[in-house]
Amino acid sequence: MHLSLEKVITQIDKDVFLKRLRTIYALMDLKYNEAAAYYGFNCTGCEDNCCLTRFYHHTVLEYLYLLEGFHNLDPEEQTEIKDRALKVKRKSIEADKKGKPVRRMCPLNSDGKCILYSSRPMICRLHGLPHELHKPGMDVTHGPGCKAFSKYCSKKDYYKFDRTPFYMEMASLEKDLKLAAGITMKVKMTVADMVLYSGSKFHGSRFKVN
Ligand code: SF4
């Protein structure tokens, strides 16, 4: 099949899924803000900006949600973001070829702020705070906060921030969406990829960029 992912999705009622995603995001934000308030942690940007990190996102849901916000921007801004995304992509490929680490600013970051803050993916919402994860049949794993958190807030006792229910809800909703749309492909995209691949055709198990 050679349809864009968005075209495949138009064959189902994607709003039902995006509404459920909004509910998950709202709970995620609520729990994050509760934990951040306990620590007195308030991210205002820092040198070790997490928007410089190459985060991969693994759900069609997050792709659709981000693109919904992207397509509501005026066309000129969309073009500017796509240009930045292309530069990020090229520099990332160059760095990968040389085996060097990649630190490029996300194309959605403008003057230190996220242009699509309300549409940002899950990891952008959860990053920064110490957390725990409960994987079935395994010991609980703990993740640290970001560098800014360690600098300003690490003296306080740990506040239980469990990412497990959010990961599970996302996985379950993603499964439902893929089943409804007949999608079997795996997703692994940066935000730059999402912006660039918008409208691209795909086949088999991966995206094919036009
Ligand atoms: S989507 Fe927004 S919050 Fe996430 S990395 Fe990009 S600019 Fe930063």
Residues whose N, C-alpha, C, O or C-beta is under 5 A from the ligand:
A	BS01	SF4	C50 C51 C106 L108 N109 C114 R120 C124 V191
